[in-house]
Structures are given as C-alpha cells and as structure tokens.
Amino acid sequence: MRKDSRLSRVLHALIHLDHHGKPATSDDIGKMLGTNPVVVRRTMAALREQGYVSAVKGHNGGWSLARPLSDITLYDIHKALGDSSVFTIGLTDEHNSCPIEHGVNNALRDVMHEAEALLLARFKQVTLAKLASEFGQHSA
C-alpha cells in the first residue's frame, strides 16, 4: 500500500525555507524533495491560499514563508493539503450483503475515527517552530 508522504515533504520544505531565510524556487524545492517543480507549485499554491507561504516572480523570486513557524501547526498544514485521512488503511466494500463485513467495517471505522481524532488533536499542539528546534538539536 502506497504511503502519502505529502505532509512530511511539505514540512521538510517549509523548515528549509525558514532556515535559508531567502526565497526558494519551485525547481530548488523540487530538487530538494526529489519531485517535479509542477508538483511543488501545486502544493505550495494550496499553502499560499491559506496564507502560510507567499511567492514572488522574477529574478531572486520564489517561495517564502508568509508566517513565522511558531504560528503554523502540523494540523494547519494537514488541512491545507486537503484534509485527507491520516491512515492509508481502508474498509472493504466488496461484499455489501455480508453481515460479517458490516461488523468488521463498523468496528474498524470506530477505532480509526477515534485514533484519527487523537492524532489530529496532537497535530494542533505541535508547531513547525517546535519541529525546527528539534532539527537544530539533532544537527548540532
């Protein structure tokens, strides 16, 4: 099953933007993340719409933070990226008439919703500044 690593990758890019203190082009961010600049532009545009980054065109242009890392949480970025489920585990719907499938799906759904609520509550408590400070400790 394929993992959705967009949150991790975007956090990586945002903390780099803060550390570099100057705009980064979509090409630069794409090289850093090993992805296409078009993907970077699409992703960063979603963050721009929410006011987390800004973009300047032309010479010395690129993407910059529009807010300090201390004003941005993991939850904020998760929501800006489309608020997808934090789990890649899915429920089956191949046997709609089977009562066992319904029972299993109901049990899994309840547990996954509870776990997701706990995780998202924790995301609201962690700022990007906290992540960046931990990076500084590990890179020293």
Buried (B, 14 or more C-beta within 10 A) or exposed (E): EEEBEBBEBBBBBBBBBBEEEEBBBBEBBBEBBEBEBEBBBEBBEBBBEBEBBBBEEEEEEBBBBBBEBEBBBBBBBBBBBEEEEBEEEEEEEEEEEEEEBEEEBEEBEEEBEEEEEEBBEEBEEBBBBBBBEEBEEEEE
